[in-house]
Amino acid sequence: MRATTASIVALTSALAAVASGATTGRPQNGRVCCHALNGILPNDTFLPNEQVYTAEFNNFWSSTEDLNPSCVFLPNTTEKVARAVQLFTRLNCQWAIRGGGHSPIPGAANIDGGVLIGTNHLNAIEINHEENYVRVGAGNRLGAVYNALDPHKLVPIVGRYEDVGLGLALGAGFSFLSNREGLTIDNTLNYEVVLANGTIVNANKDSNPDLWWALKGGNNNFGVVTHFHFQTFPYEGTVYGGNVIHPESAFDEVADLFYDYHTRQAVDDVLTHAMPSYDYIGATDVADATSLVVYNAPVDELPPIMQPWLEVPYSNSTLSRRTYSSLAHEQGSGIFYGLAVDQRLFSVYADREFLKEAWQIQLRWLRARRDVPGLVGVQVPMPITPNQVAQGIAKGGNALGLDATEEGKTVVVILMLLNFNNLEDLPRLRREHNALMEELVALAKKRGVYHPYIMLTYSGAGQEAIASYGRENVARLRSVAKAYDPTRVFQRLVPGGQKLPRR
Ligand SMILES: Cc1cc2nc3c(=O)[nH]c(=O)nc-3n(C[C@H](O)[C@H](O)[C@H](O)COP(=O)(O)OP(=O)(O)OC[C@H]3O[C@@H](n4cnc5c(N)ncnc54)[C@H](O)[C@@H]3O)c2cc1C
């Protein structure tokens, strides 16, 4: 027990503040909130002078998330989350919710001067073999989920990098089997949620179905999710996959290859999966295309439909027969932590010439900035095929609004990622990176290939992902928020990340 006299005094003064009507208007001082929290849940609350606080301070992918919460709260039960949320709502305390900490949007999953709820200790993984799902605590990383399911020859539809968290299940989510099963949100059967008033509810197709729909894209605007139930699918225990590296000299053919994947391979054979990817390293002035390529079946070579990946001259490949955990491990092992990151995202209908040109323009832009310390630039054009959209509709619908624009064409979300060493370079580089994206968007509009969707999970600071779901869906999201959070707690007191548009 670490409840001190000071914390009890702070709790008393906080409660006095509530009695005097402090639940509206200015948020409560974070230190007062932390002392009050420490008073009721001392074993789970960590103040800035404690080792656990320091470890959690560094538990983010990007340095753009380095902020100074007044304390870190690491609950290990849903009930503790509920008690804390009740307290925060009563005292008017601000807080942030962190899954795996992989959003680079400043403040998306961290906060200055409020409470950081880290979900790490919510780490259950329980397989339900009868009903084909796995119940996963919100603090798990994807590697743990694959590791638990692989021995049972089961696979969920979650991300592809072992260290990344589960935030994708509130935004979109591309996975190895997405061409067959759709996005992560469409394979999330149930969310266990703590609402603003501290009530614990389940949201699924039968219970609170409006909340279930809203969480499928609605991010942290409705509650703190403590557990996800992901549908599981049987597989043979191994698949064929790895990374294929194509050199810059082959970029023209690589662009054709990516287009072929977007519009033919991913559409005609739902067992295909690829994450087409270009990158550029400023220090060496080297550009290449390192793409994850997977065939979701226990084969010993790529089938004919995926042979184009090996027909274009390549410099290296890690393709082999392996488990999903092994693939997630390989992806995760190439990731750097602690760098400054800016990411931008926009969407187009798949178009060979546009996609070819878009990377050439981005590459020229990167080369012009090669002297920025630690500069690495990436472009990842990922397809949303008509079947992915259809899966979303068939599995209960989601908030993304893609069904409204479905025209039987592949939509490509284009992630532009920029890494560099120094945070001081962030304001200028973000401005210029955004201007580059606007130039590409203008070109896409001129060519008639622009699509308005902004995928929340890869969106950058200042991009209004939820507004891109369309007016009707935004209105529906607002009405769900009004029903489950009538005093707008998750808009006022959880300020970070992609919020519901105000108008
Ligand atoms: C290296 C890397 C690899 C990636 N690979 C993939 C991939 O293969 N497929 C894919 O689709 N995406 C991928 N992404 C994108 C990734 O899915 C998103 O960045 C996602 O939001 C990360 O989730 P997180 O829990 O780690 O992030 P966080 O930054 O912790 O959370 C993101 C947002 O979700 C909210 N949130 C998180 N957990 C909860 C909760 N329990 N309750 C309420 N709100 C919550 C947070 O408040 C925050 O606003 C990748 C990102 C990186 C950096």
The ligand as an SDF file (V2000), in Angstrom:
LIG
                    3D

 53 58  0  0  0  0  0  0  0  0999 V2000
    5.7540   -0.6230  -36.7310 C   0  0  0  0  0  0  0  0  0  0  0  0
    4.2870   -0.5510  -37.0180 C   0  0  0  0  0  0  0  0  0  0  0  0
    3.6790   -1.6100  -37.6640 C   0  0  0  0  0  0  0  0  0  0  0  0
    2.3000   -1.5640  -37.9260 C   0  0  0  0  0  0  0  0  0  0  0  0
    1.7110   -2.6160  -38.5810 N   0  0  0  0  0  0  0  0  0  0  0  0
    0.3930   -2.5730  -38.8530 C   0  0  0  0  0  0  0  0  0  0  0  0
   -0.2530   -3.6560  -39.5140 C   0  0  0  0  0  0  0  0  0  0  0  0
    0.3470   -4.6570  -39.8430 O   0  0  0  0  0  0  0  0  0  0  0  0
   -1.5890   -3.5280  -39.7710 N   0  0  0  0  0  0  0  0  0  0  0  0
   -2.2810   -2.4120  -39.4200 C   0  0  0  0  0  0  0  0  0  0  0  0
   -3.4750   -2.3420  -39.7180 O   0  0  0  0  0  0  0  0  0  0  0  0
   -1.7070   -1.4050  -38.7650 N   0  0  0  0  0  0  0  0  0  0  0  0
   -0.3960   -1.4520  -38.4850 C   0  0  0  0  0  0  0  0  0  0  0  0
    0.1960   -0.3870  -37.8510 N   0  0  0  0  0  0  0  0  0  0  0  0
   -0.6160    0.7590  -37.4360 C   0  0  0  0  0  0  0  0  0  0  0  0
   -1.1180    0.4630  -36.0270 C   0  0  0  0  0  0  0  0  0  0  0  0
   -2.0910   -0.5450  -36.0990 O   0  0  0  0  0  0  0  0  0  0  0  0
   -1.7250    1.6960  -35.3770 C   0  0  0  0  0  0  0  0  0  0  0  0
   -0.7030    2.6340  -35.1560 O   0  0  0  0  0  0  0  0  0  0  0  0
   -2.4290    1.3440  -34.0690 C   0  0  0  0  0  0  0  0  0  0  0  0
   -3.1870    2.4220  -33.6510 O   0  0  0  0  0  0  0  0  0  0  0  0
   -1.4180    0.9730  -33.0180 C   0  0  0  0  0  0  0  0  0  0  0  0
   -2.0520    0.5120  -31.8870 O   0  0  0  0  0  0  0  0  0  0  0  0
   -1.3580    0.6740  -30.4870 P   0  0  0  0  0  0  0  0  0  0  0  0
   -2.2670    0.0830  -29.4870 O   0  0  0  0  0  0  0  0  0  0  0  0
    0.0350    0.1720  -30.5640 O   0  0  0  0  0  0  0  0  0  0  0  0
   -1.2640    2.2600  -30.4180 O   0  0  0  0  0  0  0  0  0  0  0  0
   -1.6120    3.3660  -29.3210 P   0  0  0  0  0  0  0  0  0  0  0  0
   -0.7880    4.5320  -29.7770 O   0  0  0  0  0  0  0  0  0  0  0  0
   -1.4150    2.8860  -27.9380 O   0  0  0  0  0  0  0  0  0  0  0  0
   -3.1460    3.6440  -29.5360 O   0  0  0  0  0  0  0  0  0  0  0  0
   -3.6520    4.2240  -30.7120 C   0  0  0  0  0  0  0  0  0  0  0  0
   -4.9780    4.9470  -30.3990 C   0  0  0  0  0  0  0  0  0  0  0  0
   -5.9240    3.9900  -29.9550 O   0  0  0  0  0  0  0  0  0  0  0  0
   -6.4240    4.3360  -28.6620 C   0  0  0  0  0  0  0  0  0  0  0  0
   -6.5300    3.1080  -27.8800 N   0  0  0  0  0  0  0  0  0  0  0  0
   -5.5940    2.1220  -27.8010 C   0  0  0  0  0  0  0  0  0  0  0  0
   -6.0380    1.1470  -27.0050 N   0  0  0  0  0  0  0  0  0  0  0  0
   -7.2530    1.5260  -26.5630 C   0  0  0  0  0  0  0  0  0  0  0  0
   -8.2160    0.9260  -25.6880 C   0  0  0  0  0  0  0  0  0  0  0  0
   -7.9720   -0.2450  -25.1050 N   0  0  0  0  0  0  0  0  0  0  0  0
   -9.3790    1.5780  -25.4530 N   0  0  0  0  0  0  0  0  0  0  0  0
   -9.6260    2.7780  -26.0420 C   0  0  0  0  0  0  0  0  0  0  0  0
   -8.7470    3.3890  -26.8590 N   0  0  0  0  0  0  0  0  0  0  0  0
   -7.5770    2.7740  -27.1200 C   0  0  0  0  0  0  0  0  0  0  0  0
   -5.3780    5.2610  -28.0600 C   0  0  0  0  0  0  0  0  0  0  0  0
   -5.9380    6.1360  -27.1080 O   0  0  0  0  0  0  0  0  0  0  0  0
   -4.8330    5.9740  -29.2810 C   0  0  0  0  0  0  0  0  0  0  0  0
   -5.5740    7.1210  -29.5780 O   0  0  0  0  0  0  0  0  0  0  0  0
    1.5540   -0.4250  -37.5550 C   0  0  0  0  0  0  0  0  0  0  0  0
    2.1750    0.6370  -36.9030 C   0  0  0  0  0  0  0  0  0  0  0  0
    3.5320    0.5750  -36.6250 C   0  0  0  0  0  0  0  0  0  0  0  0
    4.1780    1.7220  -35.9220 C   0  0  0  0  0  0  0  0  0  0  0  0
  1  2  1  0
  2  3  1  0
  2 52  2  0
  3  4  2  0
  4  5  1  0
  4 50  1  0
  5  6  2  0
  6  7  1  0
  6 13  1  0
  7  8  2  0
  7  9  1  0
  9 10  1  0
 10 11  2  0
 10 12  1  0
 12 13  2  0
 13 14  1  0
 14 15  1  0
 14 50  1  0
 15 16  1  0
 16 17  1  0
 16 18  1  0
 18 19  1  0
 18 20  1  0
 20 21  1  0
 20 22  1  0
 22 23  1  0
 23 24  1  0
 24 25  2  0
 24 26  1  0
 24 27  1  0
 27 28  1  0
 28 29  2  0
 28 30  1  0
 28 31  1  0
 31 32  1  0
 32 33  1  0
 33 34  1  0
 33 48  1  0
 34 35  1  0
 35 36  1  0
 35 46  1  0
 36 37  1  0
 36 45  1  0
 37 38  2  0
 38 39  1  0
 39 40  1  0
 39 45  2  0
 40 41  1  0
 40 42  2  0
 42 43  1  0
 43 44  2  0
 44 45  1  0
 46 47  1  0
 46 48  1  0
 48 49  1  0
 50 51  2  0
 51 52  1  0
 52 53  1  0
M  END
$$$$
